[in-house]
Amino acid sequence: MELNLKDKHVLITGGSKGIGYACAAAFLAEGARVSLVSRSLEHLEAARQRLGAAVAGSQDRIHLHAADLQDPQGASAALASAEAAFGAVDVLVNSAGAARRTPPEELNAQAWHDAMNAKFFTYVHMLDLVVKKMGARGQGAIVNVVGAGGKVASPIHMPGGAANAALMLVSAGMAAAYGPMGVRVNAVNPGATHTERLQSGMQATARMLHISEEEALAQATRKVPLGRLARPEEVADVVLFLASGRASYVTGVVLTMDGAATPMVV
């Protein structure tokens, strides 16, 4: 299937690791130009080296900018840097930030604030800037990689789940607000996925249930009817489709990718 992503400018927040990195590799393989934003320039440089090795001829189509997107000025500077490198952003993929998994007895007020700053505001600060520019141009696609914890409450992921639920509402609301201006906004909710972040979640579950991390991972896997956890590349494939012209009538959608771990119709 031709996705018509060649030469598109794709801005990916959280693009140095995990699902964001997998999205970067997939967009580059389709011929897109990719701007990666992350807090660590060291991680970004390492990602560029890996991407260059994985996707032949992609080095000149990768732009890096280190910024803390919890700061709105950081988001503004990152967008300006991306536009200076590759022009207007055609596609925004938000994948930056993750709220720490925390057993309920360890929660405090700061943990709730930290979760919103780490996940909700890192997305919204960039989303708000980009969607307005896309609306003014009359075109664009945004995909927010959120998380299944926003639909199904988990005892170890309540602050992060609350941030995810808020992001789902923002995604649907922005889709309705900017659809008349030619901008599509969708969200993808991965379940447990084999990324660097998975280990912290297993550690929190292990502490809460007084089991080993290995058993926590085994329990999480047993809950998935497909019999395994997702790979980052599988999530990236869905992100690419939603960002492409092949999904031209898909907007306001929150798509759960949890391997049917939680069967639901809404």
N, C-alpha and C positions, 0 to 999 in steps of 0.2 A: 504494500500500500504506500503510495507516494504521499508524504505528509506536507510537502511544500514548505519546508523549514530552512532551505538553503539560503544563506546570507541574512537570515533574520537575526536581530540582536536580542539575545536572551540574557536577562539579568537574574542570577541565582544567588539568593542569600543563603548562607550556610553551605556554600558550595565546595568547601575543602574536604569534607568527610561525608560518610554515610549516604543517605538518600540524595542529598544535594550533589555530592560528587558523582553518584551514578547518573543523575539527571544531566550533569555537565558532559559526561562522556557520551551519553546518548544523543544530546543535541549536537555536539561536535561531529559525531559520526554522520549526522544528517546534513552537515555542511553549514550549520549555524555559527554565528560569532557569539562568544559567551563571555560575559563579565561575571566574575566571582567575587563575592563579598563575604568576609569572615573577620572575626576579631584578630586572628593571628596571621601576620604576614608570613611567618615561618611555615605555618600549615598550608597557606595558599601557595607558596613557592613549591612546597613538596607536592601539592596536588597538580600544579602545572607540569612538573616533571613527569608525574605518573600519567597524566592525560596525554602529554606529548608522545610518550612511549606507547600508549594504548591506541591512540587515534593518529595515524600517520598524517603529517602535514597540517596539524592543528595548532602548532605553537603560535603562529601569527594571528590566530583567531581567538586567543585567550587574553583577557584583561583582568588584572587583579587590583583589589582595593581593600585594605584592612580598615575596619571600622566597628565600633560598638554600636549596634543598632538600637540599644536601649536608649541611646541619646538621639533625639530627633535631628540634631545638627550633624551627627555622624551619618545618619541616613541620607541627609541632603547632600553632604560632601561625597558620599559614595555614588549617588545617582549622577551628580555633576561629573565625577571622574569617568563613569561608564559612558555617559553621553559624549564626553570629549574624545573618548577612544573610538567608539563605534556608532555614534549618532543616537537617534531616538530609540527607546526601548520598545520592541515589538511584543515581547513576552516577559512577564515577571513570574518567577517561581520562588515563593517564600518557603524556605526550609531551615531558617536559622533559629537558634534558640531552643532550649529544652528545659522544662521544669524538672527539678530534682524529685525523684520518687522518695516519698517519706512515709514511714508507718505513722498511723494516726496519733499514737502516743508521743511522737516526736515533733508534732506540729506546734507552731507558735505563730504569732502575728507576722513576724518577719518572713516566715516560710510562704505565707499567702502572698505577701507583697512581692517577694522574689520571683514567684511563679508567674505572676502577671507581667512583671518587667522582663523576665527571661523569654517568655513565649508570646504573650499577647502584644506587648508594645514593640517588640522587635519586628513583628509582622506589620502591625498597623502603621508604624512610622514610615516604612517604605511603601506600603500599599497606598496610603493616602497621597503621597507625592506622585507616584506613578499613574494611578488611576485617573487623576485629574489631567495629566498630560495626555494620556491616551484618549480621554474623552474629548479634549480640545482638538485632537487630530482625527477623531472619528473612527478609531480602530485600536485593537489591542486585545491581548488575552492574559489573564492572571490565573495562576493555579497555586493555591495555598495547601501545602502539605501539613496537615493538622495532626490528627491522631484519633484513634478509636476511643480513647479515654474520655473524649468529650461527649460521647453518647452513652457509654456504659460506665457507671461509677465504680471505681476501684478503690479499696481502702488505702492503698499505698500511693494513689495518684490523684487525690482530691484537688489540691491547688492547681496542678497541671491540667487536670480534667476540666476544671472550671474555666481555665484560660482557653482550652480547646473548644469548649462549648461556645464561649464568646466569639471565637474566631469563625466558627461555623455560622453564627448569626450575622457577623460582619460580611462574610462571603456571600451569603444569600441576599443581604440587604444591598451590598454594592452591585450585585448582578442586576437587581431590580432598578437601582438608581441610574446605572450607567449603560444598561442595555440599549436604551433609546439613542445613546451616543456611539454605539458600535463596539462597546467593550464587553467581553465575556469574562465572568469571574466564577471559578469553580473551586471546590476543595476536595482533597483526597485524604481519607482517614486510614492510614496503615495500622494494622494491629502489630503485634510483636514482630520485629524485623531484625535480621542479623546485621546489626551495625555496632559501632563502638558504644553507643548509648545503652545497648541491651544489658550489658553487664551490671550497670548501676541499678537498673530495675530489678534484676535477679538478686542483687545484694540486699535491696530493701525488702523484697518478698521473703528472702531467707531469714532476715532478722525478725520480721513480723511473725512468721510461722515456726521459727526455731528449727529450721531445716538447713541443709547445705545448699549452696548456690547451684550445684549440679542437679539436685532434686527439684529446686525451684524451676530450673530450665526444663527439666523433664515434665513437670506438671503443666507448665505453659504449653509445651508441645502437644501433650495429650489432649488438651482442650480443643485443638484445631482439627476439624474433620478431615482436612487435607493431609494431616499427619506430619506436618512440618511448618516451620515459621517461614515468613516471606524473605526473599532476597531483595536487596536494594534495587537491583536492576529491574525486578518485576514491577516495583512501584514506579520507577522511572518510565517504563513503557506506557503506563497509564497517564502519567503526567504529560508525556510527549503527545499522546493522542488528544488529550483535552486542550493542549496549547495549540494544536494544529488546525488548519482549515477543515480537516475531516470532521471536526467536532463543531462545525459552524453554527449548529442550532442547539448546542449544549451549553447552558449557563444556569447558574444558581443551583448547581447540583453538588451534593455532598456524597461522595462515593466511598463506601467503606471497603477496605481490603484486609479482612481478618481471617480469610479462609473459612468463612461460615462459623467462626467460633461463637458468635452471638447471632443466631438467626433472628431477623426482624424484618418488618415490612415498611417501617418508617424511619 
